[in-house]
């Protein structure tokens, strides 16, 4: 028979995974960040679902973080590879679609 204190417990709060943006080094909930993944054959691309297999890293949804990650070669370090120029251009063009800074 459960005691009175056990019967009144509320459900545990849901665990929210946290990740660090490699551009600005802030920790945010995983769902607020964009994942970049290196697939086994060396292709580096944006992973909108966050579920592709491969080595991944996270960036904020703002252009300044993407520019810092590309300029300072943080992507290379995080993905443990030299990101090819063609993939770097693709990521830079994706960054152009993002706002310069976060609203809010």
PANUDREN-962736 format. One record per atom (N, C-alpha, C, CB): residue number from 1; atom name; y, z, x. Coordinates in steps of 0.2 Angstrom, whole numbers. Each point is the difference from the previous one (the first is absolute). Glycine has a CB too. Layout:
% residues N
     i   at      yy      zz      xx
   NUM   CA       Y       Z       X
...
***
This chain:
% residues 104
     i   at      yy      zz      xx
     1    N      -6       0       4
     1   CA       6       0      -4
     1    C       6       0       4
     1   CB      -6       6      -9
     2    N      11     -11       9
     2   CA       6       0       4
     2    C       5       5      -2
     2   CB      -2     -12       1
     3    N       5      15       4
     3   CA       5       5      -1
     3    C       6      -3      -3
     3   CB      -4       6      10
     4    N       9      -2     -12
     4   CA       6      -2      -4
     4    C       4      -4       5
     4   CB       0      10      -7
     5    N       1      -9      13
     5   CA       4      -4       5
     5    C      -3      -7       1
     5   CB       4      11       5
     6    N     -10     -11      -5
     6   CA      -4      -7       1
     6    C       1      -4      -6
     6   CB      -8       5       8
     7    N       8      -2     -14
     7   CA       0      -4      -6
     7    C       7      -3      -1
     7   CB      -8       7      -5
     8    N      14      -4       8
     8   CA       7      -2      -2
     8    C       2      -5       6
     8   CB       2      11      -6
     9    N      -6     -13      11
     9   CA       3      -4       5
     9    C       1      -7      -2
     9   CB      -7       6       8
    10    N      13      -9      -6
    10   CA       2      -6      -2
    10    C      -4      -5       5
    10   CB      11       4      -5
    11    N     -12     -10       3
    11   CA      -3      -5       5
    11    C       4      -1       6
    11   CB      -5      -6     -10
    12    N       2       4      16
    12   CA       3      -1       6
    12    C       4      -6       0
    12   CB      -9       6       6
    13    N      15      -6      -3
    13   CA       4      -6       0
    13    C      -3      -5       4
    13   CB      10       7      -1
    14    N      -9     -13      -2
    14   CA      -3      -6       3
    14    C       2      -1       8
    14   CB      -1      -5     -12
    15    N      -3       3      16
    15   CA       2      -1       7
    15    C       3      -7       1
    15   CB     -10       7       4
    16    N      16      -7      -1
    16   CA       3      -6       1
    16    C       0      -2       8
    16   CB       8       3     -10
    17    N     -11      -8      12
    17   CA      -1      -2       7
    17    C       7      -1       3
    17   CB     -11      -5      -2
    18    N      12       7       8
    18   CA       7      -1       3
    18    C      -1      -4       6
    18   CB       4      11      -4
    19    N       0     -15       5
    19   CA       0      -5       6
    19    C       7       0       4
    19   CB      -9      -7      -6
    20    N       9       5      12
    20   CA       6       0       4
    20    C       3      -7       1
    20   CB      -3      10       6
    21    N       9     -12      -8
    21   CA       3      -6       1
    21    C       1      -1       8
    21   CB       5       0     -11
    22    N      -8      -6      14
    22   CA       1      -1       7
    22    C       7      -2       2
    22   CB     -12      -3       1
    23    N      16       1      -6
    23   CA       7      -2       1
    23    C       5       6       1
    23   CB      -3     -11      -6
    24    N       3      15       1
    24   CA       4       6       0
    24    C      -3       7       1
    24   CB       7      -7      -8
    25    N     -14       7       9
    25   CA      -4       6       1
    25    C       1       5      -5
    25   CB       2      -2      12
    26    N      -1       0     -18
    26   CA       0       5      -6
    26    C      -6       0      -3
    26   CB      12      -1      -2
    27    N     -14       7      -1
    27   CA      -7       1      -3
    27    C       2      -1      -8
    27   CB      -5       8       9
    28    N       1     -12     -12
    28   CA       1      -2      -7
    28    C      -7       0      -4
    28   CB      12      -6       3
    29    N     -12       6      -9
    29   CA      -6      -1      -4
    29    C      -2      -7       2
    29   CB       3       8      -9
    30    N     -10      -9      10
    30   CA      -3      -7       1
    30    C       3      -5      -4
    30   CB     -10       6       4
    31    N      10      -5     -11
    31   CA       2      -5      -5
    31    C       7      -3       1
    31   CB      -8       6      -8
    32    N      12      -2      12
    32   CA       7      -2       1
    32    C       1      -4       6
    32   CB       4      10      -6
    33    N      -9     -11       9
    33   CA       0      -4       7
    33    C      -4      -7      -1
    33   CB       2      11       6
    34    N       0     -16      -2
    34   CA      -4      -6       0
    34    C      -4       0       6
    34   CB       9      -6      -5
    35    N     -15       4       4
    35   CA      -5       0       6
    35    C      -1      -7       3
    35   CB      -6       9      -6
    36    N       6      -9      13
    36   CA      -1      -6       4
    36    C      -7       1       3
    36   CB      13      -2       2
    37    N     -17      -3      -2
    37   CA      -7       1       2
    37    C      -1      -6       6
    37   CB      -3       5     -11
    38    N      -1      -3      16
    38   CA      -3      -5       4
    38    C      -7       0      -1
    38   CB       8       3       9
    39    N     -10      -9     -12
    39   CA      -7      -2      -2
    39    C      -4      -1       7
    39   CB       4      -5     -12
    40    N     -10       5      11
    40   CA      -5      -1       6
    40    C       1      -6       4
    40   CB      -8       6      -6
    41    N      10     -12       3
    41   CA       1      -6       4
    41    C       7       0       3
    41   CB      -8      -6      -7
    42    N      12      11       7
    42   CA       7       1       3
    42    C       6      -2      -4
    42   CB      -6      -3      10
    43    N       4       1     -16
    43   CA       6      -2      -5
    43    C       3       7      -2
    43   CB      -6     -10      -4
    44    N      13      10       4
    44   CA       4       5      -2
    44    C       4      -2      -6
    44   CB       1       5      12
    45    N      -2      -1     -18
    45   CA       4      -2      -6
    45    C       1       6      -4
    45   CB      -6     -11       0
    46    N      10      10      -5
    46   CA       2       5      -5
    46    C      -6       1      -4
    46   CB      13      -2       0
    47    N     -14       9      -2
    47   CA      -6       1      -4
    47    C       3       4      -6
    47   CB      -8       1       9
    48    N      10      -5     -15
    48   CA       3       3      -5
    48    C      -4       5      -4
    48   CB       6     -10      -1
    49    N     -13       9       1
    49   CA      -5       4      -4
    49    C      -1       7       4
    49   CB      -5     -10      -5
    50    N       6       9      12
    50   CA      -2       6       4
    50    C      -7       1       1
    50   CB      10       5      -4
    51    N     -14     -10       3
    51   CA      -7       1       0
    51    C      -4      -4       4
    51   CB       1       4     -11
    52    N       2      -9      15
    52   CA      -3      -5       4
    52    C      -3       4       6
    52   CB       8      -9      -4
    53    N     -14       7       6
    53   CA      -3       3       6
    53    C       3      -3       6
    53   CB     -11       1      -6
    54    N      12       4      11
    54   CA       3      -2       6
    54    C       5       6       2
    54   CB      -1     -12      -2
    55    N       4      11       8
    55   CA       4       6       3
    55    C       7      -1      -4
    55   CB      -6       0      11
    56    N       8       5     -14
    56   CA       7       0      -4
    56    C       5       5       3
    56   CB      -7      -4     -10
    57    N      13       2       8
    57   CA       6       5       1
    57    C       4      -1      -6
    57   CB      -1      -1      13
    58    N       6       5     -13
    58   CA       5       0      -6
    58    C       7       0       1
    58   CB      -9       7      -5
    59    N      13     -10       1
    59   CA       7      -1       1
    59    C       3       1      -7
    59   CB      -1      -8       9
    60    N       7      11      -9
    60   CA       4       1      -6
    60    C       2      -7      -3
    60   CB       5      11       5
    61    N      -3     -11     -11
    61   CA       2      -6      -4
    61    C       8      -1       1
    61   CB      -9       2      -9
    62    N      11      -2      15
    62   CA       7      -2       2
    62    C       0      -4       7
    62   CB       4      11      -6
    63    N       0     -15       6
    63   CA       0      -5       5
    63    C       2       3       7
    63   CB       4      -8      -8
    64    N       0      13       8
    64   CA       1       3       7
    64    C      -6       3       3
    64   CB      11       3      -4
    65    N     -16       0       1
    65   CA      -6       2       3
    65    C      -4      -5       2
    65   CB       0       9      -8
    66    N       0     -15       5
    66   CA      -4      -6       2
    66    C       3      -3       6
    66   CB      -4      -2     -11
    67    N      10       2      12
    67   CA       4      -3       5
    67    C      -1       4       7
    67   CB       8      -5      -8
    68    N      -8      12       7
    68   CA      -1       5       5
    68    C      -8      -1       3
    68   CB       9       8      -5
    69    N     -13      -9       0
    69   CA      -7       0       2
    69    C      -2      -6       4
    69   CB      -3       6     -10
    70    N       6     -12       8
    70   CA      -1      -6       3
    70    C       4      -1       7
    70   CB      -1      -5     -12
    71    N       7       8      12
    71   CA       4       0       6
    71    C      -2       4       5
    71   CB      10      -2      -7
    72    N     -12       8       6
    72   CA      -3       5       5
    72    C      -7      -1       1
    72   CB       9       8      -3
    73    N     -12     -13       0
    73   CA      -7      -1       1
    73    C      -5       6      -2
    73   CB       3      -7      10
    74    N       0      11     -15
    74   CA      -4       5      -3
    74    C      -7      -2      -3
    74   CB      11       7      -1
    75    N     -10     -13      -2
    75   CA      -6      -3      -3
    75    C      -5      -1       5
    75   CB       7      -6      -9
    76    N      -6       3      14
    76   CA      -5      -1       6
    76    C      -3       6       1
    76   CB       7      -9       5
    77    N      -4      15      -4
    77   CA      -3       6       2
    77    C      -4       3      -5
    77   CB      10       2       7
    78    N      -7      -2     -13
    78   CA      -4       2      -6
    78    C      -6      -3      -2
    78   CB      10       4      -4
    79    N     -10     -11       5
    79   CA      -6      -4      -2
    79    C      -4      -1       6
    79   CB       6      -6      -9
    80    N      -4       8      15
    80   CA      -4       0       6
    80    C      -2      -8       2
    80   CB      -5      12      -2
    81    N      10     -16       2
    81   CA       0      -7       1
    81    C       6      -3       2
    81   CB     -10      -1      -7
    82    N      11      -4      10
    82   CA       6      -4       1
    82    C       1      -5      -7
    82   CB       0       1      13
    83    N       5       1     -17
    83   CA       0      -4      -6
    83    C       3      -7       2
    83   CB       2      10      -7
    84    N      -6     -15       5
    84   CA       2      -7       2
    84    C       7      -2      -4
    84   CB     -12      -3       1
    85    N      15      -2       2
    85   CA       7      -2      -2
    85    C       0      -2      -7
    85   CB       3      -3      12
    86    N      -9      -1     -14
    86   CA       0      -3      -7
    86    C       0       6      -5
    86   CB      -6     -10       5
    87    N       2      15      -3
    87   CA      -1       6      -5
    87    C       7       4       0
    87   CB     -13       0       2
    88    N      16       0       4
    88   CA       6       4       0
    88    C       6      -4      -4
    88   CB      -3       4      12
    89    N       3     -10     -12
    89   CA       4      -4      -4
    89    C      -1       1      -8
    89   CB       1      -8      10
    90    N      -7       8     -11
    90   CA      -2       1      -7
    90    C       2       7      -3
    90   CB     -10      -7       2
    91    N       9      12       3
    91   CA       2       7      -2
    91    C       8       1      -1
    91   CB     -11       4       6
    92    N      14      -8      -1
    92   CA       8       0       0
    92    C       2      -3      -7
    92   CB       0      -1      13
    93    N      -3      -5     -15
    93   CA       2      -3      -6
    93    C      -1       4      -6
    93   CB      -2     -11       5
    94    N      -4      15      -5
    94   CA      -1       5      -5
    94    C       5       5       0
    94   CB     -12      -2       1
    95    N      14       5       4
    95   CA       5       5       1
    95    C       7      -2      -3
    95   CB      -6       4      10
    96    N       7     -11     -10
    96   CA       7      -3      -2
    96    C       0       1      -8
    96   CB       0      -8       9
    97    N      -6       9     -12
    97   CA       0       1      -8
    97    C       1       7      -2
    97   CB      -7     -10       0
    98    N       7      14       5
    98   CA       1       8      -1
    98    C       7       2       0
    98   CB     -11       2       5
    99    N      13       3      -9
    99   CA       7       2       1
    99    C       2       3       7
    99   CB       0       3     -13
   100    N       6      -3      15
   100   CA       2       3       6
   100    C      -1       7       1
   100   CB       8      -9       0
   101    N      -7      13      -5
   101   CA      -1       7       0
   101    C      -3       2      -7
   101   CB       9       2       9
   102    N     -12       4      -9
   102   CA      -3       2      -6
   102    C       6       3      -5
   102   CB     -11       3       6
   103    N      10      -5     -12
   103   CA       4       3      -6
   103    C      -2       6      -2
   103   CB       3     -11      -3
   104    N       0      17       4
   104   CA      -2       6      -2
   104    C      -2       4       5
   104   CB      -3      -5     -10
***
